[in-house]
Amino acid sequence: MYQNGSGEITDNRIDGNARSGIGVHSGSHPNIRNNTITASGQSGLYFSEYAGGIAENNIISRSAMAGVSIKHGAKPTIRNNDITDGQSAGIYVRGLAGGIIEGNRILRSAKVGIGIKHHAFPRIVGNRIEGGQAGGICVHRSASGVIQGNLIGAHPMEALCVKVGSLAMVADNASLPATSAIREDAQSTSPGTSTSPDDRLPPRVGHRT
């Protein structure tokens, strides 16, 4: 979507796109809801060039790049999405980008769960990040933002990293047990039972059981 576009992108299944599943650019601001985006050749959702809008209740999995990329001044709201099994970061925010990242479940990323760099300044609140192969949340030099009320599981690198030169406000985040992330495994279900995607995911922050 380009040139200040708007509208609703809802209830679609986007599988195996060669580039990003959905791209939002040039000041566009759509509502992106209830989509399933899998195996994108780049990012599942890609916001750039001062784009905005809302992306919520989407399932984004197995992206070759970040599940959600936010760049070049974009400021979307990314809320209540399931972002899993990506080959890079769960969410990357960079290049004077901001926005709100709230209430998402980010599981089993090959790199950092949420990465913030290059003068980005998002608000990251109430997310659940587990099972990644690098760190949980990392704020790089020159970046800033608010990092508050997130649940972060054990990671091979730092669960929460704020590097020298960053100006992030960090408050009220908590750790999770190392075994709490649920892996998708067909053999883990009993014969005659089925498992929906939501059954395989731990609850979001604020909905713990």
VENRAJO-V579911 format. One record per backbone hydrogen bond with DSSP energy under -0.5 kcal/mol. CO is the residue of the C=O (numbers start at 0). NH is the residue of the N-H. E is the energy in kcal/mol with one decimal. If there is no record, write none. Layout:
CO | NH | E
CO | NH | E
This chain:
0 | 24 | -2.7
4 | 28 | -2.8
6 | 30 | -2.6
7 | 9 | -0.5
8 | 32 | -1.9
11 | 13 | -0.5
11 | 35 | -2.6
12 | 14 | -0.6
13 | 37 | -2.6
16 | 40 | -2.9
18 | 40 | -0.9
18 | 41 | -1.4
21 | 45 | -2.3
23 | 47 | -2.2
24 | 27 | -1.6
25 | 3 | -2.6
27 | 51 | -3.0
29 | 31 | -0.6
29 | 53 | -1.9
30 | 8 | -3.1
30 | 32 | -0.6
31 | 55 | -2.3
32 | 10 | -1.5
34 | 36 | -0.5
34 | 58 | -2.7
35 | 13 | -3.0
35 | 37 | -0.5
36 | 60 | -2.5
37 | 15 | -2.5
39 | 63 | -2.3
41 | 63 | -0.6
41 | 64 | -2.1
42 | 20 | -1.9
43 | 21 | -1.8
44 | 68 | -2.6
45 | 23 | -3.3
46 | 70 | -2.6
47 | 50 | -0.6
48 | 26 | -1.8
50 | 74 | -3.0
52 | 76 | -2.5
53 | 31 | -3.6
54 | 78 | -2.6
55 | 33 | -1.3
57 | 59 | -0.5
57 | 81 | -2.5
58 | 36 | -3.3
59 | 83 | -2.5
60 | 38 | -1.7
62 | 86 | -3.0
64 | 87 | -0.6
65 | 43 | -0.9
66 | 44 | -2.0
67 | 91 | -2.4
68 | 46 | -3.1
69 | 93 | -2.4
70 | 73 | -1.5
71 | 49 | -1.6
73 | 97 | -2.6
75 | 77 | -0.5
75 | 99 | -1.7
76 | 54 | -3.0
76 | 78 | -0.6
77 | 101 | -2.5
78 | 56 | -1.2
80 | 82 | -0.6
80 | 104 | -2.6
81 | 59 | -3.3
81 | 83 | -0.6
82 | 106 | -2.2
83 | 61 | -1.7
85 | 109 | -1.6
87 | 109 | -0.7
87 | 110 | -2.0
88 | 66 | -1.7
89 | 67 | -1.6
90 | 114 | -2.5
91 | 69 | -2.7
92 | 116 | -2.2
94 | 72 | -1.7
96 | 120 | -2.8
98 | 122 | -2.7
99 | 77 | -3.5
99 | 101 | -0.5
100 | 124 | -2.2
101 | 79 | -1.9
103 | 105 | -0.6
103 | 127 | -2.9
104 | 82 | -3.2
104 | 106 | -0.6
105 | 129 | -2.3
106 | 84 | -1.8
108 | 132 | -2.6
110 | 133 | -0.7
111 | 89 | -1.7
112 | 90 | -1.9
113 | 137 | -2.4
114 | 92 | -2.7
115 | 139 | -3.1
116 | 119 | -0.6
117 | 95 | -1.8
119 | 143 | -2.7
121 | 123 | -0.6
121 | 145 | -1.8
122 | 100 | -3.2
122 | 124 | -0.6
123 | 147 | -2.6
124 | 102 | -1.5
125 | 204 | -0.5
126 | 150 | -2.8
127 | 105 | -3.1
128 | 152 | -3.3
129 | 107 | -2.2
131 | 155 | -0.5
133 | 156 | -1.7
134 | 112 | -1.7
135 | 113 | -2.0
136 | 160 | -2.9
137 | 115 | -2.5
137 | 139 | -0.6
138 | 162 | -2.7
139 | 142 | -1.9
140 | 117 | -0.6
142 | 166 | -2.1
144 | 168 | -2.9
145 | 123 | -3.6
145 | 147 | -0.6
146 | 170 | -2.3
147 | 125 | -1.6
149 | 151 | -0.5
149 | 173 | -2.8
150 | 128 | -2.7
151 | 175 | -1.7
157 | 135 | -1.9
158 | 136 | -1.9
160 | 138 | -3.2
160 | 162 | -0.5
162 | 165 | -2.1
164 | 141 | -0.9
166 | 144 | -0.6
167 | 169 | -0.6
168 | 146 | -3.2
170 | 148 | -1.7
173 | 151 | -2.7
176 | 179 | -1.6
180 | 182 | -0.5
182 | 184 | -0.6
184 | 187 | -1.9
185 | 188 | -1.0
189 | 192 | -1.8
195 | 199 | -1.1
196 | 199 | -0.6
197 | 200 | -1.0
203 | 206 | -2.2
